[in-house]
Amino acid sequence: MLDQYDIEMSAKESIVEVKKSSYSTDTSFSVIAASLDVESIMQTSEVITSTIDMNKLITNITNIITKSAGANMGAVIIDHQVHAQKIGNTVPQSTKIPLEHWKSGCKSMVEYVIRTRETIVVGSALHDRRYAFIAADPYVIEKKCRSMLCMPVIRNDQLRAILYLENDSIIDCFDKQRVTLLFILASNIAISLENSQYFETHLRAAEQLAHVQSSRARESEKYRKIQEEFIDRICHEIRNPLQGILGNIAVIRSSINDFPDPIKTNLDNSVNAIEICAQYQKSIAEDVLTLSRLEHGKYVTDSQPFVLSELLYGIISIFKVVMSNKQINFVQRFSITHDLVVHSDQALLSQLLANILSNAIKFTSKKGTIVMSCDCEQVDDHVMQVTLKISDTGCGMSREQTSRIFDRFEQSTQRTFSEYGGSGLGLFICKQIVDNLNGNIQVQSAVHVGTQFTITLPCGIHVSTTPTTPKTFKKNHFSLLSPEAPPSHMEPAAPSVNALVVEDNKINQKVLTRMLEKSGCTCVIANNGLEGLNAYCESQFDIVFMDVAMPVMDGFECCKKIRDFEASRNKPQVPIVCVSGNVRQEYQDLGLEAGMSMYLCKPISLNQISQVLSTYIK
């Protein structure tokens, strides 16, 4: 590209070149060229060269050459297309008319100049004997053209454009002075067109690149959504049967003491085995879902107050049965008060500790030892640093193996997978969770000695000694992991608690109904949202347990219609507890918008049922 200095020098040099032009060699032409007002030419050139946009540039060129030459019609032709034309005193119109379809000018004249690259100037087109083909052109005959000019714009031996001018009122309108001026302007026009074409080429390339990137981003987003929906469906389909399995386990456990030995012992062993398998399936579903959310930036950290010791004991209780079966010596060393309340994401912290503890149990041989410790140190008035350590006397790892243990799908050896199984996602997810919580995780290990994981997390300090019980929907979910194991015996809820269960899965209907009945509730079952709405409008209920994905009418729509029904009759809102297999925050937000009171993720426990009833039934 040329700068303004190059353009100015080109204009001055063009004046000299005009004197040598083949158009005229007589002295009067040279005198005309020398007498031109250079300052006016420079001002005109500046108007041309100040525009980089091709359409605006061509419009400016058309306007300037028409006025400068005293024409009443002008056009600019580029690459056999008429890009702009000006007729009379009108504003130049930007067009792109193929030359063969152009009806507002002499095509034969333009085609001749394209072939020969000669400038044609005629004073009376119908009577000029030098160019008989012009006089015979149908356009010239019909319009009775007089003065006509057609000039090539050439730079670096390339034809950049054709300047076309007419004046049908005056003979010999395009005199030598005007033609000389056009020659000079043509040089600057060539430079400006070259610059604009250079700019447009790169602009188009940038636009194409942006289009490709945008297209790839859309495709990526499309496949991300497909992947997300697929994971949601899979996790939902896993969680639904898990609700039936774990729910029945909870119901059986609550009644297991009613059986005599040895039936009681055999039943207890069988229930334990089933629960271990179900919890393993549940942990895989949670790992896959958490990984999907963390990787796509969809997980928003939900920092809420909770009692730290309750969370720790809840995690330990989940694995008591497994550790008991392996005769593992479990040691806990908590140097924290039982009522210490901290602020953090309880769900993520629970999953983090569950994954680490699960790994320790998996790799610790029978009669081995696992030690879990927790220490807290106050950093300032607002932050408490929590240090958690989980060590085991398992098979251990080499230094090379520990260096990649937090990689995706990584296991220490192929033998590890063959002997212990696992997806290779657990520790990768742990690293993602710790990063999400702005913490740090380290591992120390020795082959045949054992492994220790050390986790440090900054947690907010709660001003009260007991946690507040949140009443808002979004913060009141006990979904990812139970705070504690379901008790063997449930105290029944207050008498005469009428519960509506809206669930399309027959097994889950029975399981949830039996769990509620164990808690002292009387249940009515609806198979879909429409049945649930009709049942609610016809009877009186103290609480509603609502699934989301159902035929006929889903849970969100049913909840909205129930809230509308309550508002239309000035009735107080009955608690509507969502029981769903989808744990994504987007679904929880939709539940909040629909008017749901609480969101529980399947599988739910008797303990969660107890918490719900104690929260809403007084």
C-alpha positions in Angstrom: 0.0 0.0 0.0 1.1 3.6 -0.7 1.1 6.4 1.7 -0.1 10.0 1.1 3.4 11.1 0.1 3.5 8.5 -2.7 0.1 9.6 -3.9 1.1 13.3 -4.0 4.3 12.4 -5.9 2.3 10.3 -8.3 0.0 13.2 -9.0 2.9 15.6 -9.7 4.6 13.0 -11.9 1.4 12.4 -13.8 1.4 16.1 -14.9 4.8 15.6 -16.5 3.7 12.3 -18.1 0.6 13.9 -19.6 3.0 16.3 -21.5 4.5 13.1 -23.1 1.2 11.4 -23.6 0.3 9.8 -27.0 -3.1 11.5 -26.7 -1.5 14.8 -27.9 2.0 15.9 -28.8 1.4 19.5 -29.7 2.7 22.4 -27.7 -0.7 23.6 -26.6 -1.4 20.4 -24.7 1.8 20.7 -22.8 1.0 24.2 -22.0 -2.4 23.1 -20.7 -0.8 20.5 -18.5 1.6 22.9 -17.1 -1.1 25.5 -16.4 -3.3 23.2 -14.3 -3.8 24.2 -10.7 -1.8 21.6 -8.8 -3.4 22.6 -5.5 -6.9 21.9 -6.8 -5.7 18.6 -8.2 -4.2 17.7 -4.9 -7.4 18.5 -3.1 -9.4 16.4 -5.5 -6.9 13.6 -5.2 -7.2 13.7 -1.4 -11.0 13.2 -1.6 -10.3 10.1 -3.7 -7.5 8.7 -1.6 -9.1 9.4 1.8 -11.7 6.5 1.2 -10.7 2.9 1.6 -14.2 1.3 1.3 -14.5 0.1 -2.3 -18.2 1.1 -2.8 -17.7 4.6 -1.3 -14.5 5.0 -3.3 -16.1 4.2 -6.6 -19.1 6.4 -5.8 -16.6 9.3 -5.0 -14.7 8.6 -8.2 -17.8 8.7 -10.3 -19.0 11.9 -8.7 -15.5 13.6 -9.1 -14.8 12.6 -12.8 -18.3 13.6 -13.8 -18.0 17.1 -12.3 -14.4 17.6 -13.3 -15.0 16.8 -16.9 -18.3 18.7 -17.2 -20.2 15.5 -18.1 -23.9 14.9 -17.4 -23.5 11.1 -17.2 -20.6 9.1 -15.8 -19.8 5.5 -14.8 -16.9 3.4 -13.5 -16.5 -0.1 -14.9 -14.3 -2.7 -13.0 -13.9 -6.3 -14.1 -16.6 -6.1 -16.7 -19.1 -4.7 -14.2 -20.6 -1.3 -14.0 -20.0 -0.5 -10.3 -21.4 3.1 -10.2 -23.1 5.6 -12.4 -24.2 9.2 -12.2 -26.9 10.7 -14.4 -27.5 14.4 -14.4 -27.4 16.1 -11.0 -28.4 12.9 -9.1 -26.2 11.3 -6.5 -24.0 8.5 -7.9 -25.7 5.1 -7.5 -23.6 2.2 -6.4 -24.5 -0.8 -8.7 -23.0 -4.0 -9.9 -24.4 -4.5 -13.4 -22.7 -6.9 -15.7 -21.4 -5.0 -18.8 -23.4 -7.2 -21.2 -26.6 -6.2 -19.4 -25.8 -2.5 -19.2 -28.3 -0.3 -21.1 -27.2 3.2 -19.9 -24.0 3.5 -21.9 -22.2 2.6 -25.1 -21.0 -1.0 -24.5 -19.1 -1.3 -27.7 -16.9 1.8 -26.8 -16.1 0.3 -23.3 -15.3 -3.1 -24.8 -13.0 -1.5 -27.3 -11.0 0.3 -24.6 -10.8 -2.9 -22.5 -9.2 -4.7 -25.5 -6.9 -1.9 -26.7 -6.4 0.1 -23.5 -6.6 3.3 -25.5 -8.4 6.4 -24.5 -11.3 7.4 -26.8 -12.5 11.0 -26.9 -15.2 11.9 -29.4 -16.8 15.4 -29.9 -19.9 14.2 -31.8 -20.4 10.5 -31.6 -22.9 10.2 -34.5 -20.5 11.9 -36.9 -17.1 10.8 -35.8 -15.5 8.9 -38.7 -12.6 7.6 -36.7 -14.8 5.2 -34.7 -17.6 4.0 -37.0 -18.5 1.2 -34.5 -19.5 3.9 -32.0 -21.7 5.8 -34.4 -23.4 2.5 -35.3 -24.0 1.5 -31.6 -27.8 1.3 -31.0 -27.4 3.2 -27.7 -25.6 6.1 -29.4 -28.2 6.2 -32.2 -31.2 6.1 -29.9 -29.8 8.7 -27.5 -28.2 10.8 -30.2 -25.0 11.1 -28.1 -22.6 13.9 -28.6 -19.5 14.2 -26.4 -18.2 10.8 -25.2 -15.0 9.8 -23.3 -13.7 6.3 -22.3 -10.4 6.1 -20.5 -8.5 3.1 -19.0 -7.1 3.3 -15.5 -3.8 1.4 -15.6 -1.3 0.6 -12.9 1.7 -1.7 -13.0 0.5 -2.8 -16.4 -2.8 -4.0 -14.9 -6.2 -2.6 -16.0 -7.8 -1.4 -12.8 -10.9 0.3 -14.2 -12.6 2.1 -17.1 -13.8 5.7 -16.7 -16.9 6.4 -18.9 -18.3 9.9 -19.5 -21.0 11.5 -21.7 -22.4 14.9 -22.4 -25.4 14.8 -24.7 -25.9 18.6 -24.8 -22.5 19.9 -25.9 -20.3 19.0 -28.8 -16.5 18.7 -28.0 -17.3 19.0 -24.2 -14.2 17.0 -23.2 -11.5 19.4 -24.3 -7.8 19.0 -23.8 -7.7 20.6 -20.4 -10.4 18.3 -19.0 -8.9 15.2 -20.5 -5.5 16.2 -19.0 -7.1 16.6 -15.6 -8.7 13.1 -16.0 -5.3 11.6 -16.9 -3.8 13.0 -13.7 -6.7 11.9 -11.6 -6.6 8.4 -13.2 -3.2 7.9 -11.7 -4.5 8.5 -8.2 -7.6 6.5 -8.9 -5.5 3.5 -9.8 -3.5 3.8 -6.6 -6.7 4.2 -4.5 -8.4 1.2 -6.2 -5.3 -0.9 -5.6 -5.2 0.1 -1.9 -9.0 -0.6 -1.6 -8.7 -3.9 -3.3 -5.8 -4.8 -1.1 -7.9 -3.8 2.0 -11.0 -5.7 0.8 -8.9 -8.8 0.0 -7.6 -8.9 3.5 -10.9 -7.9 5.0 -12.7 -10.7 3.1 -10.0 -13.1 4.4 -10.5 -11.8 7.9 -14.3 -12.1 7.5 -13.9 -15.7 6.1 -11.7 -16.6 9.0 -14.2 -15.1 11.5 -17.0 -17.0 9.7 -15.1 -20.2 9.9 -14.3 -19.6 13.6 -17.9 -18.7 14.3 -19.1 -21.7 12.4 -16.7 -23.9 14.4 -17.8 -22.3 17.6 -21.5 -22.9 16.7 -20.7 -26.6 15.8 -18.7 -26.9 19.0 -21.6 -25.5 21.0 -24.0 -27.7 19.2 -22.0 -30.8 20.0 -21.5 -29.6 23.5 -25.2 -29.4 24.0 -25.7 -32.8 22.4 -23.1 -34.2 24.7 -24.7 -32.4 27.7 -28.1 -33.7 26.9 -26.7 -37.2 26.4 -25.0 -37.1 29.7 -28.1 -35.8 31.3 -30.2 -38.6 29.9 -27.7 -41.2 30.9 -27.4 -39.9 34.4 -31.2 -39.6 34.7 -31.6 -43.1 33.5 -29.0 -44.3 36.0 -30.5 -42.3 38.9 -34.1 -43.5 38.4 -33.4 -47.2 39.0 -30.9 -46.2 41.8 -33.8 -44.5 43.5 -35.7 -47.8 43.5 -32.6 -49.8 44.7 -31.4 -47.4 47.4 -34.9 -46.5 48.4 -35.8 -50.1 49.0 -32.6 -50.7 50.9 -33.5 -47.8 53.2 -36.9 -49.3 53.8 -35.6 -52.8 54.4 -32.9 -51.4 56.8 -35.5 -49.6 58.8 -37.2 -52.9 59.4 -34.3 -55.3 59.5 -34.3 -55.7 63.3 -37.8 -57.2 63.0 -36.3 -60.3 61.4 -34.9 -63.2 63.5 -31.3 -64.6 63.1 -29.9 -66.0 60.9 -32.3 -64.3 58.4 -31.4 -60.9 59.8 -27.7 -61.5 59.3 -28.1 -62.9 55.8 -30.4 -60.1 54.9 -28.1 -57.5 56.3 -25.2 -58.9 54.2 -27.3 -59.0 51.1 -28.5 -55.4 51.6 -24.9 -54.2 52.2 -23.7 -55.9 49.0 -26.5 -54.3 47.0 -25.9 -50.9 48.6 -22.1 -51.0 47.8 -22.9 -51.7 44.1 -25.6 -49.0 43.9 -23.3 -46.4 45.6 -20.6 -47.3 43.1 -22.9 -46.7 40.2 -24.1 -43.5 41.8 -20.5 -42.2 42.2 -19.8 -42.9 38.5 -22.9 -40.9 37.4 -21.9 -38.1 39.7 -18.3 -38.1 38.4 -19.4 -37.9 34.8 -21.9 -35.2 35.4 -19.5 -33.1 37.6 -16.8 -33.5 34.9 -19.1 -32.3 32.2 -20.1 -29.2 34.2 -16.6 -28.3 35.3 -15.1 -28.7 31.8 -17.8 -26.6 30.1 -17.6 -23.9 32.8 -21.2 -24.6 33.7 -20.6 -25.1 37.4 -21.2 -22.0 39.5 -19.7 -22.4 43.0 -22.5 -22.3 45.6 -20.9 -21.2 48.9 -23.2 -21.8 51.8 -22.7 -22.2 55.6 -22.6 -25.7 57.0 -21.2 -27.6 60.0 -17.9 -29.0 58.9 -17.9 -32.0 61.3 -21.3 -33.1 60.1 -20.1 -33.2 56.5 -17.0 -35.2 57.5 -19.0 -37.7 59.5 -21.6 -38.0 56.8 -18.9 -38.9 54.2 -17.4 -41.5 56.6 -20.8 -43.0 57.3 -21.3 -43.7 53.6 -18.2 -46.0 53.5 -18.6 -47.7 56.9 -20.1 -50.8 55.4 -17.3 -51.2 52.8 -14.6 -50.6 55.3 -16.2 -53.0 57.7 -16.3 -55.7 55.0 -12.6 -55.2 54.3 -11.8 -55.0 58.1 -10.1 -51.7 57.5 -8.9 -49.9 60.7 -10.2 -46.4 60.2 -8.8 -43.6 62.3 -10.2 -40.1 62.4 -8.2 -37.2 63.9 -10.3 -34.1 63.8 -8.9 -31.1 65.7 -12.0 -29.0 65.1 -15.0 -28.3 67.3 -18.2 -30.2 66.5 -20.1 -27.0 65.8 -17.6 -25.2 63.6 -19.5 -23.6 60.7 -17.7 -22.7 57.5 -18.7 -21.2 54.1 -17.9 -23.3 51.0 -19.5 -25.4 48.3 -20.8 -28.4 50.4 -21.7 -30.5 47.3 -18.2 -30.2 45.7 -16.4 -30.7 49.0 -18.5 -33.8 49.7 -17.7 -35.2 46.3 -14.0 -34.4 46.6 -13.7 -36.2 49.9 -15.8 -39.1 48.8 -13.6 -39.7 45.8 -10.4 -39.5 47.8 -11.7 -41.8 50.6 -13.2 -44.2 48.0 -9.7 -44.5 46.4 -8.1 -45.1 49.7 -10.5 -47.9 50.5 -10.1 -49.4 47.0 -6.3 -49.6 47.2 -6.0 -50.6 50.9 -5.8 -54.3 51.4 -7.8 -56.3 54.0 -7.0 -55.3 57.6 -5.1 -52.2 56.4 -5.3 -48.7 57.9 -6.8 -45.4 56.7 -6.3 -42.2 58.6 -8.4 -39.1 58.0 -7.5 -35.8 59.7 -8.9 -32.3 59.6 -7.2 -29.1 60.9 -8.3 -25.5 60.7 -6.3 -22.3 60.9 -7.8 -18.8 60.8 -6.0 -16.7 58.1 -7.9 -13.4 58.8 -11.3 -12.2 60.0 -13.0 -13.7 57.0 -11.0 -16.8 55.9 -10.4 -20.1 57.5 -7.8 -22.5 55.9 -9.1 -26.1 56.2 -6.4 -28.8 55.8 -7.7 -32.3 55.1 -5.4 -35.4 55.0 -6.4 -38.9 53.9 -3.6 -41.5 54.2 -3.7 -45.3 53.6 -1.4 -48.3 53.8 -2.3 -49.4 50.3 -0.1 -50.5 47.4 1.3 -47.0 46.9 2.7 -45.4 43.7 6.1 -44.6 42.2 7.2 -40.9 41.7 6.5 -41.2 38.0 3.0 -42.5 38.6 2.2 -39.8 41.1 3.3 -37.1 38.6 0.4 -38.0 36.3 -2.2 -39.3 38.7 -4.4 -36.1 38.3 -4.5 -36.5 34.5 -7.8 -37.5 32.8 -8.4 -41.2 32.4 -5.1 -41.9 34.1 -4.4 -44.9 36.4 -1.0 -45.8 37.9 -0.6 -48.9 35.7 -2.7 -51.1 33.4 -2.6 -53.7 36.2 -4.4 -51.1 38.4 -7.4 -51.2 36.0 -7.4 -55.0 35.6 -7.3 -55.5 39.4 -9.2 -52.6 40.8 -11.3 -51.2 37.9 -12.4 -47.6 37.9 -12.9 -44.9 35.2 -9.7 -43.0 35.7 -11.7 -39.8 36.2 -12.0 -39.7 40.0 -8.7 -37.9 40.8 -8.9 -35.8 37.7 -12.2 -34.5 38.9 -10.8 -34.0 42.4 -8.1 -31.7 40.9 -10.8 -29.8 39.0 -12.9 -29.4 42.1 -10.0 -28.2 44.2 -9.1 -25.6 41.5 -12.7 -24.5 41.4 -12.6 -24.0 45.2 -9.3 -22.1 44.9 -7.5 -24.7 46.9 -4.5 -27.0 46.6 -4.1 -30.8 46.5 -0.9 -32.7 46.9 0.0 -36.4 46.9 2.8 -38.3 48.6 3.2 -42.0 47.9 5.7 -44.9 48.1 5.3 -48.3 46.6 4.2 -51.0 49.1 4.0 -48.3 51.8 0.9 -46.2 51.1 -0.4 -42.9 49.8 -1.4 -39.6 51.5 -3.5 -36.9 49.9 -3.3 -33.4 51.5 -6.0 -30.9 50.6 -5.9 -27.2 51.7 -9.0 -25.1 51.1 -9.9 -21.5 51.9 -13.3 -21.4 53.6 -15.4 -18.5 54.7 -15.9 -17.9 58.4 -19.4 -17.9 59.6 -20.3 -15.4 62.3 -22.7 -17.7 64.2 -21.9 -21.0 66.0 -24.8 -22.8 64.2 -25.7 -22.8 60.5 -28.8 -21.0 59.4 -31.5 -23.1 57.8 -32.0 -21.7 54.4 -35.6 -21.4 53.2 -35.0 -20.5 49.6 -35.3 -23.1 46.9 -31.9 -22.7 45.3 -29.9 -23.2 48.5 -31.9 -25.9 50.1 -31.0 -29.0 48.2 -29.5 -32.2 49.8 -28.8 -33.7 46.4 -25.3 -34.9 45.6 -24.5 -36.8 48.8 -26.5 -37.4 51.9 -25.3 -35.4 54.9 -25.4 -38.6 56.9 -26.3 -42.3 56.5 -30.0 -43.1 56.8 -30.9 -44.1 60.3 -32.1 -47.7 60.9 -35.3 -46.4 62.5 -37.3 -43.3 61.5 -39.5 -41.4 63.9 -42.8 -40.9 62.2 -43.8 -37.4 61.1 -46.7 -35.5 62.7 -50.0 -37.4 62.2 -52.3 -36.6 59.3 -49.7 -35.5 56.8 -51.2 -35.8 53.4 -48.6 -36.1 50.7 -49.1 -36.0 46.9 -46.6 -38.1 44.9 -46.4 -37.1 41.3 -44.2 -39.7 39.6 -44.5 -41.6 36.3 -42.0 -44.5 37.2 -44.0 -47.2 38.9 -41.1 -48.5 41.0 -40.2 -45.1 42.2 -43.8 -44.4 43.0 -43.8 -47.4 45.4 -40.4 -46.7 46.9 -41.2 -43.0 47.6 -44.6 -43.9 49.0 -43.1 -46.5 51.3 -40.5 -44.1 52.5 -43.1 -41.4 53.2 -45.4 -43.9 54.9 -42.4 -44.9 57.1 -42.2 -41.3 58.1 -45.9 -41.2 59.0 -47.5 -39.8 55.8 -50.6 -40.7 53.9 -49.9 -40.7 50.1 -51.9 -40.2 47.0 -50.1 -41.1 43.7 -50.4 -39.3 40.3 -48.8 -40.8 37.2 -48.0 -37.5 35.4 -48.3 -33.7 35.8 -51.9 -33.4 34.6 -53.1 -36.1 37.0 -51.1 -34.4 39.8 -52.7 -31.0 39.0 -56.2 -32.5 39.0 -55.5 -34.3 42.3 -54.2 -31.2 43.9 -57.2 -29.1 42.8 -59.7 -31.7 44.1 -58.1 -32.5 47.5 -56.2 -31.0 50.4 -52.5 -31.8 50.7 -49.8 -30.7 53.1 -46.8 -31.4 50.8 -46.2 -32.4 47.2 -43.3 -34.6 45.9 -42.9 -33.9 42.1 -40.9 -35.6 39.4 -39.8 -33.4 36.4 -39.6 -35.6 33.3 -43.1 -37.0 32.9 -45.5 -37.6 30.0 -48.6 -35.5 29.3 -47.4 -32.6 31.5 -43.9 -32.2 33.1 -43.3 -31.2 36.7 -42.3 -27.6 36.0 -45.6 -26.9 34.1 -47.6 -28.7 36.8 -46.0 -26.6 39.5 -46.7 -23.4 37.7 -50.4 -24.3 37.3 -50.6 -25.3 41.0 -49.2 -21.9 42.0 -51.7 -20.2 39.7 -54.5 -22.2 41.2 -53.4 -21.2 44.7 -53.1 -17.6 43.8 -56.5 -17.5 42.1 -58.1 -18.8 45.3 -55.9 -16.9 47.8 -54.7 -20.2 49.2 -51.3 -20.4 51.0 -48.6 -22.1 49.0 -48.1 -25.8 49.8 -44.4 -27.0 49.7 -43.6 -28.6 46.4 -40.5 -30.7 46.6 -38.9 -31.5 43.2 -37.5 -35.1 43.1 -35.5 -35.3 39.8 -32.8 -37.5 38.3 -31.2 -34.3 36.7 -28.8 -32.4 39.0 -27.8 -29.6 36.6 -28.1 -26.1 38.0 -30.2 -25.1 35.0 -32.9 -27.5 36.0 -32.8 -26.2 39.6 -33.1 -22.7 38.3 -36.1 -23.7 36.2 -37.6 -25.3 39.3 -37.1 -22.0 41.2 -38.9 -20.1 38.4 -41.7 -22.6 38.4 -42.3 -22.0 42.1 -40.9 -25.2 43.6 -39.8 -25.1 47.3 -36.9 -27.6 47.3 -35.0 -29.6 44.7 -33.8 -33.2 45.6 -31.8 -35.3 43.3 -32.5 -39.0 42.9 -31.7 -41.2 44.6 -33.0 -39.7 47.9 -32.8 -41.3 51.3 -35.1 -41.7 54.3 -32.9 -39.1 56.1 -33.6 -36.6 53.3 -37.3 -37.3 53.6 -37.0 -36.6 57.3 -35.2 -33.3 56.7 -37.8 -32.2 54.2 -40.7 -33.0 56.6 -39.0 -31.4 59.5 -38.4 -28.3 57.4 -42.0 -27.8 56.1 -44.3 -29.8 58.4 -44.8 -28.2 61.8 
